[in-house]
Amino acid sequence: SSSNGSSSYYKKYTGSSNSLNAIFKAIGVPSSYYGSWEKRKPVAKANGISNYTGTASQNEKLKSLAKSGKLKKA
């Protein structure tokens, strides 16, 4: 149902880990999208980070989106 917007986001991360892999795993990101920054590129792109190279600031943006329940599904 396209009217339900929540389905386009991963669930909110409520843990305390600072590891993107751990955060992605906890919120249900498919394992094909984590492990290295190259694999995270589709998720980053879906969230408006078009030139993602795995920098600390880009990763902070992904973490902050995950923690607010606003990380869009790739």
CHARMM-style PDB file with segment names, atoms N, HN, CA, C and O in Angstrom:
ATOM      1  N   SER     1       0.843  -1.197   0.000  1.00  0.00      PROA
ATOM      2  CA  SER     1       0.000   0.000   0.000  1.00  0.00      PROA
ATOM      3  C   SER     1       0.874   1.242   0.000  1.00  0.00      PROA
ATOM      4  O   SER     1       1.602   1.497   0.960  1.00  0.00      PROA
ATOM      5  N   SER     2       0.805   2.008  -1.066  1.00  0.00      PROA
ATOM      6  HN  SER     2       0.214   1.801  -1.846  1.00  0.00      PROA
ATOM      7  CA  SER     2       1.678   3.162  -1.195  1.00  0.00      PROA
ATOM      8  C   SER     2       1.257   4.304  -0.277  1.00  0.00      PROA
ATOM      9  O   SER     2       2.014   5.257  -0.087  1.00  0.00      PROA
ATOM     10  N   SER     3       0.057   4.218   0.295  1.00  0.00      PROA
ATOM     11  HN  SER     3      -0.558   3.445   0.141  1.00  0.00      PROA
ATOM     12  CA  SER     3      -0.400   5.288   1.174  1.00  0.00      PROA
ATOM     13  C   SER     3       0.293   5.225   2.529  1.00  0.00      PROA
ATOM     14  O   SER     3       0.350   6.223   3.247  1.00  0.00      PROA
ATOM     15  N   ASN     4       0.821   4.049   2.882  1.00  0.00      PROA
ATOM     16  HN  ASN     4       0.775   3.238   2.298  1.00  0.00      PROA
ATOM     17  CA  ASN     4       1.494   3.889   4.165  1.00  0.00      PROA
ATOM     18  C   ASN     4       2.963   4.238   4.018  1.00  0.00      PROA
ATOM     19  O   ASN     4       3.755   3.422   3.547  1.00  0.00      PROA
ATOM     20  N   GLY     5       3.333   5.459   4.423  1.00  0.00      PROA
ATOM     21  HN  GLY     5       2.689   6.122   4.805  1.00  0.00      PROA
ATOM     22  CA  GLY     5       4.697   5.936   4.206  1.00  0.00      PROA
ATOM     23  C   GLY     5       5.737   5.252   5.059  1.00  0.00      PROA
ATOM     24  O   GLY     5       6.918   5.251   4.713  1.00  0.00      PROA
ATOM     25  N   SER     6       5.314   4.663   6.183  1.00  0.00      PROA
ATOM     26  HN  SER     6       4.355   4.664   6.464  1.00  0.00      PROA
ATOM     27  CA  SER     6       6.298   4.083   7.097  1.00  0.00      PROA
ATOM     28  C   SER     6       7.028   2.905   6.475  1.00  0.00      PROA
ATOM     29  O   SER     6       8.127   2.559   6.908  1.00  0.00      PROA
ATOM     30  N   SER     7       6.434   2.287   5.469  1.00  0.00      PROA
ATOM     31  HN  SER     7       5.541   2.568   5.117  1.00  0.00      PROA
ATOM     32  CA  SER     7       7.051   1.105   4.873  1.00  0.00      PROA
ATOM     33  C   SER     7       8.283   1.458   4.049  1.00  0.00      PROA
ATOM     34  O   SER     7       9.060   0.576   3.684  1.00  0.00      PROA
ATOM     35  N   SER     8       8.464   2.734   3.755  1.00  0.00      PROA
ATOM     36  HN  SER     8       7.833   3.451   4.051  1.00  0.00      PROA
ATOM     37  CA  SER     8       9.631   3.112   2.956  1.00  0.00      PROA
ATOM     38  C   SER     8      10.841   3.426   3.822  1.00  0.00      PROA
ATOM     39  O   SER     8      11.906   3.766   3.308  1.00  0.00      PROA
ATOM     40  N   TYR     9      10.678   3.314   5.138  1.00  0.00      PROA
ATOM     41  HN  TYR     9       9.812   3.038   5.556  1.00  0.00      PROA
ATOM     42  CA  TYR     9      11.784   3.562   6.057  1.00  0.00      PROA
ATOM     43  C   TYR     9      12.140   2.300   6.825  1.00  0.00      PROA
ATOM     44  O   TYR     9      11.288   1.451   7.087  1.00  0.00      PROA
ATOM     45  N   TYR    10      13.419   2.190   7.184  1.00  0.00      PROA
ATOM     46  HN  TYR    10      14.112   2.879   6.971  1.00  0.00      PROA
ATOM     47  CA  TYR    10      13.812   1.127   8.107  1.00  0.00      PROA
ATOM     48  C   TYR    10      13.318   1.518   9.496  1.00  0.00      PROA
ATOM     49  O   TYR    10      13.044   2.687   9.766  1.00  0.00      PROA
ATOM     50  N   LYS    11      13.209   0.525  10.369  1.00  0.00      PROA
ATOM     51  HN  LYS    11      13.431  -0.425  10.150  1.00  0.00      PROA
ATOM     52  CA  LYS    11      12.722   0.851  11.707  1.00  0.00      PROA
ATOM     53  C   LYS    11      13.741   1.685  12.467  1.00  0.00      PROA
ATOM     54  O   LYS    11      14.929   1.681  12.144  1.00  0.00      PROA
ATOM     55  N   LYS    12      13.268   2.395  13.471  1.00  0.00      PROA
ATOM     56  HN  LYS    12      12.302   2.399  13.733  1.00  0.00      PROA
ATOM     57  CA  LYS    12      14.114   3.306  14.248  1.00  0.00      PROA
ATOM     58  C   LYS    12      15.135   2.516  15.068  1.00  0.00      PROA
ATOM     59  O   LYS    12      14.813   1.494  15.674  1.00  0.00      PROA
ATOM     60  N   TYR    13      16.376   3.018  15.072  1.00  0.00      PROA
ATOM     61  HN  TYR    13      16.638   3.848  14.580  1.00  0.00      PROA
ATOM     62  CA  TYR    13      17.421   2.363  15.868  1.00  0.00      PROA
ATOM     63  C   TYR    13      17.416   2.925  17.283  1.00  0.00      PROA
ATOM     64  O   TYR    13      17.522   4.136  17.474  1.00  0.00      PROA
ATOM     65  N   THR    14      17.292   2.046  18.277  1.00  0.00      PROA
ATOM     66  HN  THR    14      17.205   1.061  18.122  1.00  0.00      PROA
ATOM     67  CA  THR    14      17.201   2.498  19.657  1.00  0.00      PROA
ATOM     68  C   THR    14      18.367   2.006  20.505  1.00  0.00      PROA
ATOM     69  O   THR    14      18.391   2.229  21.715  1.00  0.00      PROA
ATOM     70  N   GLY    15      19.331   1.340  19.881  1.00  0.00      PROA
ATOM     71  HN  GLY    15      19.311   1.158  18.898  1.00  0.00      PROA
ATOM     72  CA  GLY    15      20.464   0.805  20.629  1.00  0.00      PROA
ATOM     73  C   GLY    15      21.524   1.852  20.900  1.00  0.00      PROA
ATOM     74  O   GLY    15      21.306   3.045  20.690  1.00  0.00      PROA
ATOM     75  N   SER    16      22.670   1.397  21.368  1.00  0.00      PROA
ATOM     76  HN  SER    16      22.848   0.428  21.539  1.00  0.00      PROA
ATOM     77  CA  SER    16      23.734   2.327  21.747  1.00  0.00      PROA
ATOM     78  C   SER    16      25.009   2.136  20.931  1.00  0.00      PROA
ATOM     79  O   SER    16      26.012   2.800  21.192  1.00  0.00      PROA
ATOM     80  N   SER    17      24.983   1.253  19.964  1.00  0.00      PROA
ATOM     81  HN  SER    17      24.168   0.713  19.753  1.00  0.00      PROA
ATOM     82  CA  SER    17      26.184   1.001  19.171  1.00  0.00      PROA
ATOM     83  C   SER    17      26.498   2.187  18.272  1.00  0.00      PROA
ATOM     84  O   SER    17      25.595   2.888  17.814  1.00  0.00      PROA
ATOM     85  N   ASN    18      27.773   2.403  18.025  1.00  0.00      PROA
ATOM     86  HN  ASN    18      28.506   1.834  18.397  1.00  0.00      PROA
ATOM     87  CA  ASN    18      28.186   3.458  17.110  1.00  0.00      PROA
ATOM     88  C   ASN    18      28.674   2.855  15.788  1.00  0.00      PROA
ATOM     89  O   ASN    18      29.203   3.561  14.929  1.00  0.00      PROA
ATOM     90  N   SER    19      28.489   1.545  15.641  1.00  0.00      PROA
ATOM     91  HN  SER    19      28.059   0.971  16.339  1.00  0.00      PROA
ATOM     92  CA  SER    19      28.920   0.861  14.423  1.00  0.00      PROA
ATOM     93  C   SER    19      27.778   0.833  13.417  1.00  0.00      PROA
ATOM     94  O   SER    19      26.683   0.363  13.723  1.00  0.00      PROA
ATOM     95  N   LEU    20      28.042   1.341  12.212  1.00  0.00      PROA
ATOM     96  HN  LEU    20      28.932   1.723  11.964  1.00  0.00      PROA
ATOM     97  CA  LEU    20      27.003   1.345  11.179  1.00  0.00      PROA
ATOM     98  C   LEU    20      26.534  -0.060  10.853  1.00  0.00      PROA
ATOM     99  O   LEU    20      25.342  -0.283  10.640  1.00  0.00      PROA
ATOM    100  N   ASN    21      27.465  -1.017  10.810  1.00  0.00      PROA
ATOM    101  HN  ASN    21      28.433  -0.836  10.983  1.00  0.00      PROA
ATOM    102  CA  ASN    21      27.055  -2.396  10.526  1.00  0.00      PROA
ATOM    103  C   ASN    21      26.077  -2.903  11.576  1.00  0.00      PROA
ATOM    104  O   ASN    21      25.067  -3.524  11.245  1.00  0.00      PROA
ATOM    105  N   ALA    22      26.379  -2.636  12.842  1.00  0.00      PROA
ATOM    106  HN  ALA    22      27.199  -2.131  13.111  1.00  0.00      PROA
ATOM    107  CA  ALA    22      25.507  -3.087  13.925  1.00  0.00      PROA
ATOM    108  C   ALA    22      24.148  -2.393  13.861  1.00  0.00      PROA
ATOM    109  O   ALA    22      23.106  -3.012  14.077  1.00  0.00      PROA
ATOM    110  N   ILE    23      24.183  -1.092  13.558  1.00  0.00      PROA
ATOM    111  HN  ILE    23      25.030  -0.590  13.382  1.00  0.00      PROA
ATOM    112  CA  ILE    23      22.937  -0.324  13.449  1.00  0.00      PROA
ATOM    113  C   ILE    23      22.105  -0.856  12.283  1.00  0.00      PROA
ATOM    114  O   ILE    23      20.910  -1.110  12.433  1.00  0.00      PROA
ATOM    115  N   PHE    24      22.737  -1.023  11.126  1.00  0.00      PROA
ATOM    116  HN  PHE    24      23.708  -0.816  11.004  1.00  0.00      PROA
ATOM    117  CA  PHE    24      22.026  -1.525   9.944  1.00  0.00      PROA
ATOM    118  C   PHE    24      21.421  -2.899  10.223  1.00  0.00      PROA
ATOM    119  O   PHE    24      20.280  -3.175   9.854  1.00  0.00      PROA
ATOM    120  N   LYS    25      22.205  -3.755  10.882  1.00  0.00      PROA
ATOM    121  HN  LYS    25      23.133  -3.530  11.182  1.00  0.00      PROA
ATOM    122  CA  LYS    25      21.722  -5.100  11.173  1.00  0.00      PROA
ATOM    123  C   LYS    25      20.492  -5.041  12.078  1.00  0.00      PROA
ATOM    124  O   LYS    25      19.513  -5.758  11.870  1.00  0.00      PROA
ATOM    125  N   ALA    26      20.566  -4.165  13.093  1.00  0.00      PROA
ATOM    126  HN  ALA    26      21.362  -3.583  13.262  1.00  0.00      PROA
ATOM    127  CA  ALA    26      19.485  -4.076  14.078  1.00  0.00      PROA
ATOM    128  C   ALA    26      18.182  -3.551  13.484  1.00  0.00      PROA
ATOM    129  O   ALA    26      17.101  -3.925  13.938  1.00  0.00      PROA
ATOM    130  N   ILE    27      18.276  -2.689  12.474  1.00  0.00      PROA
ATOM    131  HN  ILE    27      19.154  -2.386  12.105  1.00  0.00      PROA
ATOM    132  CA  ILE    27      17.048  -2.092  11.937  1.00  0.00      PROA
ATOM    133  C   ILE    27      16.551  -2.804  10.679  1.00  0.00      PROA
ATOM    134  O   ILE    27      15.595  -2.364  10.041  1.00  0.00      PROA
ATOM    135  N   GLY    28      17.212  -3.909  10.332  1.00  0.00      PROA
ATOM    136  HN  GLY    28      17.990  -4.266  10.850  1.00  0.00      PROA
ATOM    137  CA  GLY    28      16.688  -4.724   9.248  1.00  0.00      PROA
ATOM    138  C   GLY    28      17.199  -4.397   7.863  1.00  0.00      PROA
ATOM    139  O   GLY    28      16.581  -4.774   6.867  1.00  0.00      PROA
ATOM    140  N   VAL    29      18.317  -3.701   7.786  1.00  0.00      PROA
ATOM    141  HN  VAL    29      18.819  -3.394   8.595  1.00  0.00      PROA
ATOM    142  CA  VAL    29      18.915  -3.461   6.470  1.00  0.00      PROA
ATOM    143  C   VAL    29      19.467  -4.792   5.956  1.00  0.00      PROA
ATOM    144  O   VAL    29      20.185  -5.479   6.682  1.00  0.00      PROA
ATOM    145  N   PRO    30      19.140  -5.167   4.708  1.00  0.00      PROA
ATOM    146  CA  PRO    30      19.651  -6.444   4.173  1.00  0.00      PROA
ATOM    147  C   PRO    30      21.176  -6.508   4.243  1.00  0.00      PROA
ATOM    148  O   PRO    30      21.856  -5.505   4.027  1.00  0.00      PROA
ATOM    149  N   SER    31      21.703  -7.683   4.544  1.00  0.00      PROA
ATOM    150  HN  SER    31      21.150  -8.498   4.719  1.00  0.00      PROA
ATOM    151  CA  SER    31      23.146  -7.819   4.755  1.00  0.00      PROA
ATOM    152  C   SER    31      23.949  -7.475   3.510  1.00  0.00      PROA
ATOM    153  O   SER    31      25.145  -7.201   3.603  1.00  0.00      PROA
ATOM    154  N   SER    32      23.308  -7.486   2.344  1.00  0.00      PROA
ATOM    155  HN  SER    32      22.336  -7.709   2.268  1.00  0.00      PROA
ATOM    156  CA  SER    32      24.031  -7.123   1.123  1.00  0.00      PROA
ATOM    157  C   SER    32      24.377  -5.634   1.111  1.00  0.00      PROA
ATOM    158  O   SER    32      25.178  -5.193   0.287  1.00  0.00      PROA
ATOM    159  N   TYR    33      23.774  -4.851   2.025  1.00  0.00      PROA
ATOM    160  HN  TYR    33      23.124  -5.210   2.694  1.00  0.00      PROA
ATOM    161  CA  TYR    33      24.018  -3.407   2.077  1.00  0.00      PROA
ATOM    162  C   TYR    33      24.978  -2.998   3.187  1.00  0.00      PROA
ATOM    163  O   TYR    33      25.216  -1.805   3.375  1.00  0.00      PROA
ATOM    164  N   TYR    34      25.537  -3.957   3.929  1.00  0.00      PROA
ATOM    165  HN  TYR    34      25.344  -4.926   3.776  1.00  0.00      PROA
ATOM    166  CA  TYR    34      26.530  -3.530   4.918  1.00  0.00      PROA
ATOM    167  C   TYR    34      27.740  -4.442   4.933  1.00  0.00      PROA
ATOM    168  O   TYR    34      27.708  -5.544   4.384  1.00  0.00      PROA
ATOM    169  N   GLY    35      28.801  -3.979   5.561  1.00  0.00      PROA
ATOM    170  HN  GLY    35      28.827  -3.084   6.007  1.00  0.00      PROA
ATOM    171  CA  GLY    35      30.067  -4.703   5.573  1.00  0.00      PROA
ATOM    172  C   GLY    35      31.193  -3.814   5.085  1.00  0.00      PROA
ATOM    173  O   GLY    35      32.324  -3.911   5.561  1.00  0.00      PROA
ATOM    174  N   SER    36      30.878  -2.945   4.130  1.00  0.00      PROA
ATOM    175  HN  SER    36      29.959  -2.866   3.744  1.00  0.00      PROA
ATOM    176  CA  SER    36      31.875  -1.986   3.644  1.00  0.00      PROA
ATOM    177  C   SER    36      31.130  -0.782   3.088  1.00  0.00      PROA
ATOM    178  O   SER    36      29.937  -0.858   2.796  1.00  0.00      PROA
ATOM    179  N   TRP    37      31.836   0.318   2.945  1.00  0.00      PROA
ATOM    180  HN  TRP    37      32.806   0.380   3.181  1.00  0.00      PROA
ATOM    181  CA  TRP    37      31.145   1.521   2.462  1.00  0.00      PROA
ATOM    182  C   TRP    37      30.637   1.351   1.031  1.00  0.00      PROA
ATOM    183  O   TRP    37      29.617   1.928   0.654  1.00  0.00      PROA
ATOM    184  N   GLU    38      31.360   0.552   0.237  1.00  0.00      PROA
ATOM    185  HN  GLU    38      32.188   0.084   0.543  1.00  0.00      PROA
ATOM    186  CA  GLU    38      30.888   0.334  -1.143  1.00  0.00      PROA
ATOM    187  C   GLU    38      29.494  -0.291  -1.138  1.00  0.00      PROA
ATOM    188  O   GLU    38      28.638   0.069  -1.946  1.00  0.00      PROA
ATOM    189  N   LYS    39      29.279  -1.232  -0.217  1.00  0.00      PROA
ATOM    190  HN  LYS    39      29.974  -1.524   0.440  1.00  0.00      PROA
ATOM    191  CA  LYS    39      27.993  -1.910  -0.150  1.00  0.00      PROA
ATOM    192  C   LYS    39      26.895  -0.995   0.386  1.00  0.00      PROA
ATOM    193  O   LYS    39      25.714  -1.188   0.095  1.00  0.00      PROA
ATOM    194  N   ARG    40      27.300   0.008   1.176  1.00  0.00      PROA
ATOM    195  HN  ARG    40      28.259   0.165   1.412  1.00  0.00      PROA
ATOM    196  CA  ARG    40      26.306   0.940   1.734  1.00  0.00      PROA
ATOM    197  C   ARG    40      25.866   1.997   0.737  1.00  0.00      PROA
ATOM    198  O   ARG    40      24.903   2.721   0.993  1.00  0.00      PROA
ATOM    199  N   LYS    41      26.555   2.100  -0.398  1.00  0.00      PROA
ATOM    200  HN  LYS    41      27.337   1.512  -0.606  1.00  0.00      PROA
ATOM    201  CA  LYS    41      26.273   3.166  -1.360  1.00  0.00      PROA
ATOM    202  C   LYS    41      24.791   3.285  -1.741  1.00  0.00      PROA
ATOM    203  O   LYS    41      24.270   4.400  -1.762  1.00  0.00      PROA
ATOM    204  N   PRO    42      24.089   2.174  -2.044  1.00  0.00      PROA
ATOM    205  CA  PRO    42      22.677   2.313  -2.416  1.00  0.00      PROA
ATOM    206  C   PRO    42      21.829   2.928  -1.306  1.00  0.00      PROA
ATOM    207  O   PRO    42      20.919   3.710  -1.578  1.00  0.00      PROA
ATOM    208  N   VAL    43      22.125   2.575  -0.060  1.00  0.00      PROA
ATOM    209  HN  VAL    43      22.865   1.939   0.162  1.00  0.00      PROA
ATOM    210  CA  VAL    43      21.382   3.138   1.071  1.00  0.00      PROA
ATOM    211  C   VAL    43      21.685   4.626   1.188  1.00  0.00      PROA
ATOM    212  O   VAL    43      20.782   5.438   1.386  1.00  0.00      PROA
ATOM    213  N   ALA    44      22.961   4.976   1.064  1.00  0.00      PROA
ATOM    214  HN  ALA    44      23.695   4.316   0.903  1.00  0.00      PROA
ATOM    215  CA  ALA    44      23.351   6.382   1.136  1.00  0.00      PROA
ATOM    216  C   ALA    44      22.673   7.182   0.030  1.00  0.00      PROA
ATOM    217  O   ALA    44      22.174   8.283   0.261  1.00  0.00      PROA
ATOM    218  N   LYS    45      22.663   6.617  -1.168  1.00  0.00      PROA
ATOM    219  HN  LYS    45      23.068   5.723  -1.356  1.00  0.00      PROA
ATOM    220  CA  LYS    45      22.068   7.317  -2.300  1.00  0.00      PROA
ATOM    221  C   LYS    45      20.573   7.526  -2.084  1.00  0.00      PROA
ATOM    222  O   LYS    45      20.038   8.588  -2.402  1.00  0.00      PROA
ATOM    223  N   ALA    46      19.904   6.514  -1.546  1.00  0.00      PROA
ATOM    224  HN  ALA    46      20.338   5.651  -1.288  1.00  0.00      PROA
ATOM    225  CA  ALA    46      18.466   6.624  -1.278  1.00  0.00      PROA
ATOM    226  C   ALA    46      18.175   7.712  -0.252  1.00  0.00      PROA
ATOM    227  O   ALA    46      17.063   8.236  -0.186  1.00  0.00      PROA
ATOM    228  N   ASN    47      19.186   8.044   0.546  1.00  0.00      PROA
ATOM    229  HN  ASN    47      20.089   7.618   0.492  1.00  0.00      PROA
ATOM    230  CA  ASN    47      19.020   9.049   1.592  1.00  0.00      PROA
ATOM    231  C   ASN    47      19.678  10.381   1.246  1.00  0.00      PROA
ATOM    232  O   ASN    47      19.981  11.187   2.126  1.00  0.00      PROA
ATOM    233  N   GLY    48      19.890  10.593  -0.031  1.00  0.00      PROA
ATOM    234  HN  GLY    48      19.644   9.938  -0.745  1.00  0.00      PROA
ATOM    235  CA  GLY    48      20.336  11.898  -0.493  1.00  0.00      PROA
ATOM    236  C   GLY    48      21.830  12.134  -0.451  1.00  0.00      PROA
ATOM    237  O   GLY    48      22.287  13.255  -0.675  1.00  0.00      PROA
ATOM    238  N   ILE    49      22.603  11.088  -0.166  1.00  0.00      PROA
ATOM    239  HN  ILE    49      22.233  10.178   0.015  1.00  0.00      PROA
ATOM    240  CA  ILE    49      24.065  11.241  -0.178  1.00  0.00      PROA
ATOM    241  C   ILE    49      24.575  10.654  -1.496  1.00  0.00      PROA
ATOM    242  O   ILE    49      24.901   9.470  -1.585  1.00  0.00      PROA
ATOM    243  N   SER    50      24.635  11.518  -2.518  1.00  0.00      PROA
ATOM    244  HN  SER    50      24.371  12.479  -2.445  1.00  0.00      PROA
ATOM    245  CA  SER    50      24.896  11.009  -3.864  1.00  0.00      PROA
ATOM    246  C   SER    50      26.355  10.641  -4.096  1.00  0.00      PROA
ATOM    247  O   SER    50      26.652   9.755  -4.897  1.00  0.00      PROA
ATOM    248  N   ASN    51      27.272  11.317  -3.399  1.00  0.00      PROA
ATOM    249  HN  ASN    51      27.031  12.037  -2.748  1.00  0.00      PROA
ATOM    250  CA  ASN    51      28.698  11.063  -3.632  1.00  0.00      PROA
ATOM    251  C   ASN    51      29.297  10.342  -2.436  1.00  0.00      PROA
ATOM    252  O   ASN    51      30.369  10.707  -1.952  1.00  0.00      PROA
ATOM    253  N   TYR    52      28.602   9.320  -1.966  1.00  0.00      PROA
ATOM    254  HN  TYR    52      27.731   9.024  -2.360  1.00  0.00      PROA
ATOM    255  CA  TYR    52      29.010   8.618  -0.749  1.00  0.00      PROA
ATOM    256  C   TYR    52      30.331   7.887  -0.919  1.00  0.00      PROA
ATOM    257  O   TYR    52      30.509   7.100  -1.849  1.00  0.00      PROA
ATOM    258  N   THR    53      31.257   8.162  -0.003  1.00  0.00      PROA
ATOM    259  HN  THR    53      31.113   8.801   0.753  1.00  0.00      PROA
ATOM    260  CA  THR    53      32.537   7.458  -0.004  1.00  0.00      PROA
ATOM    261  C   THR    53      32.872   6.918   1.375  1.00  0.00      PROA
ATOM    262  O   THR    53      34.001   6.494   1.618  1.00  0.00      PROA
ATOM    263  N   GLY    54      31.906   6.930   2.273  1.00  0.00      PROA
ATOM    264  HN  GLY    54      30.989   7.275   2.075  1.00  0.00      PROA
ATOM    265  CA  GLY    54      32.128   6.362   3.596  1.00  0.00      PROA
ATOM    266  C   GLY    54      32.864   7.280   4.550  1.00  0.00      PROA
ATOM    267  O   GLY    54      33.491   6.805   5.497  1.00  0.00      PROA
ATOM    268  N   THR    55      32.802   8.600   4.321  1.00  0.00      PROA
ATOM    269  HN  THR    55      32.292   8.986   3.552  1.00  0.00      PROA
ATOM    270  CA  THR    55      33.468   9.521   5.233  1.00  0.00      PROA
ATOM    271  C   THR    55      32.743   9.559   6.571  1.00  0.00      PROA
ATOM    272  O   THR    55      31.581   9.166   6.674  1.00  0.00      PROA
ATOM    273  N   ALA    56      33.441  10.036   7.589  1.00  0.00      PROA
ATOM    274  HN  ALA    56      34.385  10.356   7.506  1.00  0.00      PROA
ATOM    275  CA  ALA    56      32.858  10.082   8.931  1.00  0.00      PROA
ATOM    276  C   ALA    56      31.584  10.915   8.952  1.00  0.00      PROA
ATOM    277  O   ALA    56      30.600  10.525   9.581  1.00  0.00      PROA
ATOM    278  N   SER    57      31.591  12.058   8.271  1.00  0.00      PROA
ATOM    279  HN  SER    57      32.390  12.374   7.759  1.00  0.00      PROA
ATOM    280  CA  SER    57      30.404  12.913   8.313  1.00  0.00      PROA
ATOM    281  C   SER    57      29.231  12.279   7.576  1.00  0.00      PROA
ATOM    282  O   SER    57      28.085  12.417   8.003  1.00  0.00      PROA
ATOM    283  N   GLN    58      29.507  11.590   6.479  1.00  0.00      PROA
ATOM    284  HN  GLN    58      30.438  11.478   6.133  1.00  0.00      PROA
ATOM    285  CA  GLN    58      28.434  10.894   5.759  1.00  0.00      PROA
ATOM    286  C   GLN    58      27.870   9.769   6.612  1.00  0.00      PROA
ATOM    287  O   GLN    58      26.658   9.557   6.644  1.00  0.00      PROA
ATOM    288  N   ASN    59      28.754   9.041   7.309  1.00  0.00      PROA
ATOM    289  HN  ASN    59      29.739   9.214   7.283  1.00  0.00      PROA
ATOM    290  CA  ASN    59      28.304   7.957   8.172  1.00  0.00      PROA
ATOM    291  C   ASN    59      27.496   8.498   9.345  1.00  0.00      PROA
ATOM    292  O   ASN    59      26.525   7.872   9.771  1.00  0.00      PROA
ATOM    293  N   GLU    60      27.893   9.662   9.872  1.00  0.00      PROA
ATOM    294  HN  GLU    60      28.681  10.171   9.526  1.00  0.00      PROA
ATOM    295  CA  GLU    60      27.130  10.279  10.956  1.00  0.00      PROA
ATOM    296  C   GLU    60      25.720  10.605  10.489  1.00  0.00      PROA
ATOM    297  O   GLU    60      24.761  10.448  11.245  1.00  0.00      PROA
ATOM    298  N   LYS    61      25.591  11.058   9.246  1.00  0.00      PROA
ATOM    299  HN  LYS    61      26.370  11.185   8.632  1.00  0.00      PROA
ATOM    300  CA  LYS    61      24.263  11.378   8.713  1.00  0.00      PROA
ATOM    301  C   LYS    61      23.406  10.115   8.661  1.00  0.00      PROA
ATOM    302  O   LYS    61      22.239  10.134   9.051  1.00  0.00      PROA
ATOM    303  N   LEU    62      23.990   9.018   8.179  1.00  0.00      PROA
ATOM    304  HN  LEU    62      24.938   9.002   7.862  1.00  0.00      PROA
ATOM    305  CA  LEU    62      23.249   7.755   8.111  1.00  0.00      PROA
ATOM    306  C   LEU    62      22.844   7.299   9.510  1.00  0.00      PROA
ATOM    307  O   LEU    62      21.719   6.844   9.717  1.00  0.00      PROA
ATOM    308  N   LYS    63      23.763   7.421  10.473  1.00  0.00      PROA
ATOM    309  HN  LYS    63      24.677   7.791  10.306  1.00  0.00      PROA
ATOM    310  CA  LYS    63      23.457   7.007  11.850  1.00  0.00      PROA
ATOM    311  C   LYS    63      22.347   7.860  12.432  1.00  0.00      PROA
ATOM    312  O   LYS    63      21.445   7.347  13.095  1.00  0.00      PROA
ATOM    313  N   SER    64      22.411   9.155  12.188  1.00  0.00      PROA
ATOM    314  HN  SER    64      23.143   9.572  11.650  1.00  0.00      PROA
ATOM    315  CA  SER    64      21.410  10.044  12.758  1.00  0.00      PROA
ATOM    316  C   SER    64      20.040   9.787  12.141  1.00  0.00      PROA
ATOM    317  O   SER    64      19.023   9.860  12.830  1.00  0.00      PROA
ATOM    318  N   LEU    65      20.010   9.484  10.838  1.00  0.00      PROA
ATOM    319  HN  LEU    65      20.836   9.424  10.278  1.00  0.00      PROA
ATOM    320  CA  LEU    65      18.739   9.119  10.195  1.00  0.00      PROA
ATOM    321  C   LEU    65      18.195   7.830  10.790  1.00  0.00      PROA
ATOM    322  O   LEU    65      16.999   7.724  11.061  1.00  0.00      PROA
ATOM    323  N   ALA    66      19.070   6.850  10.994  1.00  0.00      PROA
ATOM    324  HN  ALA    66      20.042   6.936  10.773  1.00  0.00      PROA
ATOM    325  CA  ALA    66      18.639   5.579  11.554  1.00  0.00      PROA
ATOM    326  C   ALA    66      18.073   5.760  12.962  1.00  0.00      PROA
ATOM    327  O   ALA    66      17.074   5.142  13.330  1.00  0.00      PROA
ATOM    328  N   LYS    67      18.734   6.623  13.743  1.00  0.00      PROA
ATOM    329  HN  LYS    67      19.546   7.125  13.444  1.00  0.00      PROA
ATOM    330  CA  LYS    67      18.307   6.839  15.123  1.00  0.00      PROA
ATOM    331  C   LYS    67      17.011   7.627  15.217  1.00  0.00      PROA
ATOM    332  O   LYS    67      16.336   7.587  16.246  1.00  0.00      PROA
ATOM    333  N   SER    68      16.655   8.343  14.157  1.00  0.00      PROA
ATOM    334  HN  SER    68      17.204   8.376  13.321  1.00  0.00      PROA
ATOM    335  CA  SER    68      15.403   9.079  14.186  1.00  0.00      PROA
ATOM    336  C   SER    68      14.305   8.348  13.407  1.00  0.00      PROA
ATOM    337  O   SER    68      13.197   8.860  13.249  1.00  0.00      PROA
ATOM    338  N   GLY    69      14.632   7.131  12.919  1.00  0.00      PROA
ATOM    339  HN  GLY    69      15.532   6.714  13.047  1.00  0.00      PROA
ATOM    340  CA  GLY    69      13.642   6.358  12.181  1.00  0.00      PROA
ATOM    341  C   GLY    69      13.361   6.902  10.796  1.00  0.00      PROA
ATOM    342  O   GLY    69      12.302   6.641  10.225  1.00  0.00      PROA
ATOM    343  N   LYS    70      14.311   7.665  10.248  1.00  0.00      PROA
ATOM    344  HN  LYS    70      15.171   7.877  10.712  1.00  0.00      PROA
ATOM    345  CA  LYS    70      14.119   8.299   8.953  1.00  0.00      PROA
ATOM    346  C   LYS    70      15.074   7.781   7.888  1.00  0.00      PROA
ATOM    347  O   LYS    70      15.266   8.423   6.855  1.00  0.00      PROA
ATOM    348  N   LEU    71      15.677   6.612   8.139  1.00  0.00      PROA
ATOM    349  HN  LEU    71      15.522   6.090   8.977  1.00  0.00      PROA
ATOM    350  CA  LEU    71      16.584   6.051   7.132  1.00  0.00      PROA
ATOM    351  C   LEU    71      15.740   5.389   6.058  1.00  0.00      PROA
ATOM    352  O   LEU    71      15.062   4.393   6.312  1.00  0.00      PROA
ATOM    353  N   LYS    72      15.786   5.952   4.848  1.00  0.00      PROA
ATOM    354  HN  LYS    72      16.337   6.761   4.642  1.00  0.00      PROA
ATOM    355  CA  LYS    72      14.980   5.441   3.734  1.00  0.00      PROA
ATOM    356  C   LYS    72      15.553   4.137   3.220  1.00  0.00      PROA
ATOM    357  O   LYS    72      16.769   3.951   3.170  1.00  0.00      PROA
ATOM    358  N   LYS    73      14.656   3.232   2.835  1.00  0.00      PROA
ATOM    359  HN  LYS    73      13.669   3.383   2.876  1.00  0.00      PROA
ATOM    360  CA  LYS    73      15.090   1.947   2.266  1.00  0.00      PROA
ATOM    361  C   LYS    73      15.657   2.151   0.893  1.00  0.00      PROA
ATOM    362  O   LYS    73      15.153   2.962   0.116  1.00  0.00      PROA
ATOM    363  N   ALA    74      16.723   1.409   0.582  1.00  0.00      PROA
ATOM    364  HN  ALA    74      17.133   0.750   1.213  1.00  0.00      PROA
ATOM    365  CA  ALA    74      17.363   1.514  -0.728  1.00  0.00      PROA
ATOM    366  C   ALA    74      16.516   0.781  -1.774  1.00  0.00      PROA
ATOM    367  OT1 ALA    74      16.879   0.748  -2.950  1.00  0.00      PROA
TER     368      ALA     74
END
